[in-house]
């Protein structure tokens, strides 16, 4: 079993009137099915130095294969998660550790590279076609869509891997480092797609 660290969203439990870190069970099942064991990263209030100690522990002691920015929440809704994901991104850049962004994760990666986001219509609770780009074997396929925002341009040092018919950027990949992100949720497909599985296995070797 290969270990991967995954960031979490923050949810409010109305019954107990408390906030909880949460990781989508569908993502846990997806990763487990394709041979990975997710390790949820808590949204802790830590300074930068302590966050790096935590990340070094995951890398050196647990020997994780990489990190995943999971979906959920707009970027400005969880300060602790934002701070931790920013540290993870810089950690992965420095050590060339694999990083995979899902939906919000793609937005976060673009944001950290100073690209702006804007509202996009007809991309929430929809299915639409994505077209692969800059791949050896191009394809078109239907994917799920749950995002209110789009990135306005591809970040520097990245290339677009997928886009929709209405020219929304749906996938990006770093030109040199093992960093990939998709706007759809591979874990929410009724039947896991082999293209998505291959993307995960290619980056988390």
ChimeraX attribute file (.defattr): number of C-alpha atoms within 10 A of each C-alpha:
attribute: neighborCount
match mode: 1-to-1
recipient: residues
	/A:1	9
	/A:2	17
	/A:3	21
	/A:4	23
	/A:5	21
	/A:6	23
	/A:7	25
	/A:8	24
	/A:9	21
	/A:10	18
	/A:11	15
	/A:12	12
	/A:13	10
	/A:14	8
	/A:15	6
	/A:16	7
	/A:17	8
	/A:18	9
	/A:19	11
	/A:20	14
	/A:21	16
	/A:22	17
	/A:23	21
	/A:24	14
	/A:25	11
	/A:26	14
	/A:27	18
	/A:28	17
	/A:29	15
	/A:30	19
	/A:31	20
	/A:32	15
	/A:33	12
	/A:34	15
	/A:35	13
	/A:36	20
	/A:37	19
	/A:38	23
	/A:39	18
	/A:40	17
	/A:41	22
	/A:42	17
	/A:43	21
	/A:44	14
	/A:45	13
	/A:46	13
	/A:47	10
	/A:48	13
	/A:49	9
	/A:50	12
	/A:51	19
	/A:52	17
	/A:53	11
	/A:54	13
	/A:55	20
	/A:56	14
	/A:57	13
	/A:58	20
	/A:59	18
	/A:60	9
	/A:61	9
	/A:62	14
	/A:63	13
	/A:64	22
	/A:65	18
	/A:66	24
	/A:67	29
	/A:68	25
	/A:69	26
	/A:70	21
	/A:71	25
	/A:72	20
	/A:73	14
	/A:74	14
	/A:75	14
	/A:76	8
	/A:77	12
	/A:78	15
	/A:79	13
	/A:80	15
	/A:81	23
	/A:82	16
	/A:83	17
	/A:84	22
	/A:85	25
	/A:86	16
	/A:87	17
	/A:88	22
	/A:89	20
	/A:90	14
	/A:91	16
	/A:92	18
	/A:93	15
	/A:94	9
	/A:95	9
	/A:96	15
	/A:97	21
	/A:98	23
	/A:99	27
	/A:100	23
	/A:101	27
	/A:102	22
	/A:103	24
	/A:104	26
	/A:105	24
	/A:106	26
	/A:107	26
	/A:108	25
	/A:109	24
	/A:110	23
	/A:111	16
	/A:112	14
	/A:113	14
	/A:114	12
	/A:115	16
	/A:116	16
	/A:117	16
	/A:118	10
	/A:119	11
	/A:120	13
	/A:121	10
	/A:122	12
	/A:123	18
	/A:124	13
	/A:125	10
	/A:126	12
	/A:127	15
	/A:128	14
	/A:129	16
	/A:130	24
	/A:131	18
	/A:132	19
	/A:133	17
	/A:134	10
	/A:135	10
	/A:136	7
	/A:137	7
	/A:138	11
	/A:139	12
	/A:140	13
	/A:141	13
	/A:142	12
	/A:143	18
	/A:144	20
	/A:145	20
	/A:146	18
	/A:147	23
	/A:148	16
	/A:149	20
	/A:150	22
	/A:151	22
	/A:152	14
	/A:153	14
	/A:154	17
	/A:155	20
	/A:156	12
	/A:157	11
	/A:158	17
	/A:159	16
	/A:160	20
	/A:161	21
	/A:162	25
	/A:163	20
	/A:164	18
	/A:165	10
	/A:166	9
	/A:167	10
	/A:168	18
	/A:169	22
	/A:170	22
	/A:171	25
	/A:172	24
	/A:173	22
	/A:174	16
	/A:175	13
	/A:176	9
	/A:177	17
	/A:178	18
	/A:179	24
	/A:180	25
	/A:181	28
	/A:182	24
	/A:183	28
	/A:184	24
	/A:185	20
	/A:186	24
	/A:187	21
	/A:188	16
	/A:189	13
	/A:190	7
	/A:191	8
	/A:192	14
	/A:193	13
	/A:194	10
	/A:195	11
	/A:196	14
	/A:197	16
	/A:198	12
	/A:199	14
	/A:200	19
	/A:201	12
	/A:202	11
	/A:203	17
	/A:204	20
	/A:205	9
